[in-house]
Amino acid sequence: MKANALVYSENELGKIDGKVANGLVRYSEKYQIDGIIDSTKAGLDAGEYLDGTKNGVQIYSGVDDAIENLGYVPEYFIYGIAPLASFLDKKQRAIIFYAMKKGMNIVNGLPEFFTEDEEFMKKAGEYGVQIYDIRKAPQRKDLHNFSGRINEVDTPVIAVLGTDCAVGKRTTAVNLVAALKQQGINAAFIATGQTGLLQGSKYGIAIDVLSSGFATGEVENAIMQSYENDHPDIIVVEGQGALSHPAFTSSSAIVRGAMPDAIILQHPPRRIKHCDYPDIPMPTLESEIELIETFSKSNVIAITLNHEDMTDDEVENTIVEYEYKYELPTTDVLKYGCAKLVEKLFEVFPELLKSRSVIWQPQELK
Amino acid sequence: MKANALVYSENELGKIDGKVANGLVRYSEKYQIDGIIDSTKAGLDAGEYLDGTKNGVQIYSGVDDAIENLGYVPEYFIYGIAPLASFLDKKQRAIIFYAMKKGMNIVNGLPEFFTEDEEFMKKAGEYGVQIYDIRKAPQRKDLHNFSGRINEVDTPVIAVLGTDCAVGKRTTAVNLVAALKQQGINAAFIATGQTGLLQGSKYGIAIDVLSSGFATGEVENAIMQSYENDHPDIIVVEGQGALSHPAFTSSSAIVRGAMPDAIILQHPPRRIKHCDYPDIPMPTLESEIELIETFSKSNVIAITLNHEDMTDDEVENTIVEYEYKYELPTTDVLKYGCAKLVEKLFEVFPELLKSRSVIWQPQELK
């Protein structure tokens, strides 16, 4: 039974800084998303607003509006905005205080920890609610150094990397895992960021709050847990940022900790500058592929598109162009699904064919 | 006036895990090193033991031996061992407690923070001494996100990277800065690890305790501080680990935060496996150079050797071999100094010639 939750994403739903909310509208295993708070889109259906298909997640103008329309107070209030700014301002804090006052527990994916904030803890005590800082790193004694055990994993490990932050890596990875499961394949998803964890990923760690010494070890450990507990047929690891990104090194830690056997690269063809860094141009696909392959000693086996600022025609033309230019299957999983990716994985890892569900297996083996 | 200090390095002086002590014996701007504690080498001169030349730093068998011979209690006790293990054991803790009991303030470069340890803080209170966790990261509110300001730096920035941990990157960088200063060039050193900070580096940060989100920003900030405050002619940044290292991603953060214009690569030709990871082979120089140049978009301009397990002949032969094979000046700065590196820097950055001290400048300009 999923816990009911409201997701706060004022002014940001569908935008880059609203990526936590966008992700939860699309996929949520842990929480039942009762509604989104974004007064600029109040009254709309969040699924329809994001992807053109209604999914019953209503957008509300505020906490009161949501509670009044739902007829009850959801158990959780998820702060669904991920800004670059280090700290929330007074107005943003006041909104969370109000949610607590209404009796909602707070789920916070920011690197600013509310449980270390006196005012937040005082309010939580006052209103009898809990605060969950989901991005807070485990205590040092519970963290893992890199051990090299990842070398023992004989299951294909795929990393979905990208050319920038907030570009759809997690969305592609989650969709790919679902598509593989539909084929009867036991595919595991390893989250490396707050949204994947909020969506209910069984294994993973918010890597960007870990220090360099533990980041690789924690990625390795999450994969080892999945590998040892669930014996998956394939492991799909969510990437972070970009390996070439000037500001973030999470991708390095993911590549080193996961030692992927193959890489899928997510790219927004129309993005000119890095998100949050308007002075720094995006890398080219060529240079990112070269960098990834040199750094990881693995191959990029497919390209997935983020269609921001693109018409349907442009997406289709870009797919044709990239497939010709890079000789790699190219798709937009939100528009066209994951068939090309699954097919490519069967080609690169033919042992996966044997893992397909028994319903199809006899036919395949004829 | 430097503060007096004893450096604890039991059984590890001259070894990899004793690298903090090794560094402080060789160079110390902040502390007057009164002695080293390592009972396995008691009675020897640390400079002679390490590099064949006496420097008056005596090795003692223990705290009592040191105090008795010195005739006073040094102000500071520096814990000079850097193990991979996450926490000190009881015996190691007891030694530090004893140093406190004797009245010494504790300087701790471990990622295990004594100031967050109840027993340590209780003892410190009891004995009236201070504890300094020099690797403890600044508070989140004082940390810097990457800003891109590094792009404004028009001074050459050099990174000394390596093919492994504990390979001599800092030693080469510190020696290079000293050699440049001898030429009258205002060279700045940016520390990125505990030893550089303990040695008294004016700018720097212990990068391995910083989270991915701040590591690049703090490297950038340290360089910007140096650049803006001291207007150096050249900035030399200490590397950490190795860009190819399976476990650590500090190098990624240093390359991204520093955006070096050129790279010097430190390498131990006789090391077969990564230090602390005996199952993982060392990278080849070829692959590391390719990786560094692809990742940084800068060039490796020189190779510096760590002569561990090498005879003098072997070092000389390797220098000849590498200079032929890689067409890069190659040296061992502990044996042969930094002349080749300085010469190469003048070639790559001819503007440095103008910064040479006025004593030589007129002759140069003839």
Interface residues (C-beta under 8 A of the other chain):
Chain A: L84 S86 F87 P111 E112 A137 R140 K141 L143 N145 F146 G148 N151 I207 D208 V209 L210 S211 S212 G213 A215 T216 G217 Q240 L243 H245 P246 A247 F248 T249 S250 S252 A253 R256 M259 Y277 D279 I280 E290 L291 T294 F295
Chain B: L84 S86 F87 P111 E112 A137 R140 K141 L143 N145 F146 G148 N151 I207 D208 V209 L210 S211 S212 G213 A215 T216 G217 Q240 L243 H245 P246 A247 F248 T249 S250 S252 A253 R256 M259 Y277 D279 I280 E290 L291 T294 F295
